[in-house]
């Protein structure tokens, strides 16, 4: 009876002890780093927890099997058999301590370690050990072995603010823990026993000794062979921490800001392509200047999924405003929107790819558009005019189509357009007189590969398919006409003609260079320029952005596919076209009337501007010229800088002046009526 009473008293005491512990607090186990992953689950960018720790979510199935073998061998080889407490090991440890007077082997199971990680305490006494035993039993009742193992793998301290094997594997080895060497696995097993003392980035010698003890235990228990242990011990211990991945950083920040409560953001990004294009952008800006950046967007035309989103050339470069997502910045597209003018002209029966247009001097009120090379090509077909990006034919077609109709159609197709306040759309919008984002340009260009329809772009894998939100820009035949024309555009030096359809653009004052290309499967949009909008000498779409576009296409790794031709296309020559389509009809009502002569003004450089031409760094012999541009007035125009005439090849509205040094300069222009305009600028 006394024995029964004693057992009953012990059970009652144990019950009272358990009741006194209160409910198990799993807050620490639930707190994890927010991560952004690619379409296949590969890590793009992790974020620290609110308390500044790296604690990455993972599943035990994502951990190298050899690591788990070493972990069990060193920490708890009966993990799968015991109920939270290994009483056999506990008894052995007590006997060893009693006979030797010191701790010979531990008896703390992985479940007990999880209990200590969930409820960390400084005390190391009998009461603390009893608490761990009680909590371990509770954990075993509530969770499966795999769930308990997952908590350990996520919370195990690995030195500093690194917690969990996944974070440690990235911090010390720069990779996921799916494939670890025996030496790497042994180090990660050893660190949680004394994470600060064994940190390899601070005490590599102690880290090596701890790692080797794990390897010796593995050899003694038959987990590793002697040869495997010898090879593992020969591996060096890392002596520093590696940075965590920072891929698609702009997109990652946006997605996390949109849904801050989510811990795992699954994107449509392809990590392989994303990292390759980030490297491409970083390499190309090295020759373009310290303040120039590059943005690239890659879209799957069938789904609208974005497979790469490079918001800038270097996220951490302050001189390039690296933290700004330039793929979402409004910039002038230059001639990159001309294909949409032609598409509307084809759809409305105004022109056909073989319609003859006139590329000759023309005036629209005070505005006289010129081609980029300041020459005129005379009689050309619409095909050749678009392939060579001639300005006068595009403006003529836009006059027939209507700038307001173009803008309305672009917006209805899903693009955000930025226009000057209270300004009605004019003919200048066809040559870049508006603002558009790179992501919207990419969306618009998908119409040429999708039979005239666009679909919303998506960056999340868990968003519903956008097929129900299709927007038609033009009919399928008109879309194919444009695709067929652009496939014959002259390629850059690193490209092959006929490989992809593409169009370039250069904004006013050499501020933005664009190139957008597509085939049946992909659309790639590229922007190059300075984030602050300052001009860059030589920043021309065909010379700067187009080579990046063709390199980006090569990195996709699949051959381009031709956009299929609709059955209703009219294949003809200029002479076999129906008579109304052979020439652009002059009786088509123009939607924009000529305005009164505008006042003379200098449009570039703006008054008070500070322009970096590289004079201070490279000297006037290396720095490029400054473009001078005027609006309004009556030609011929005479340019003067600091009272000295600027020698020009003609009297058009653009001149180029080569400064002789840095400093302030007064730029003036005089027209045929004697009107003048002046600005004062500083050149660096």
ABEGO torsion letter per residue (X at the ends): XAAAAAAAAAAAAAAAAAAAAEBBBAAAAABBBBBBBBAAGBBABBBBBAAGBBBBBBBAAABBAAAAAAAAAAABAAAAABAGBBAAAAAAAAAAAAAAGBBABBABBAAAAAAAAABBBABBBAAAAAAAAAAAAAAAAABBAAAAAAAAAAABBAEEABBEAAAAAAAAAGBBAABBBAAAAAAAAAAAABAAAABAAABAAAAAAAAAAAAAAAAAAGABBAAAAAAAAABBBBABBBBBBBBGAAAAAAAAAABAABABBBBABBAAAAAAAAAAAAAAAAAAEAABBBBBBBBBAAAGBBABBBABABAABAAAGAABBAAABBBBAEAAAAAAAAAAAAAAGABBAABBBBBBBBBBEABBBBBAAGBBAEBBBAAAAAAAGBAAAAAAAAAAAEAAAAAAAAAAAGBBBBBBBGBBBBAAAAAGABBBBAAAAAAAAAAAAAGGBBBBBBABAABBBAAAABBBABBAAAAAAAAAAAAABBBBAABBBGABBBBBBBBBGGABBBBBBBBAABBBBBBBEBAAGBBBBGBBAAAAAAAAAAAAAAAAGBBBBBBBBBAABBBBBAAABBAAAABBBAABBBABBBBBBBBBBBAOBBBGBBBBAGAAAAEAAABBBBBBBBBEEBOBBBBBBGGBBBBBABABABBBBBBAEBEBBBBBBBBAAGBBBBBBBBBX
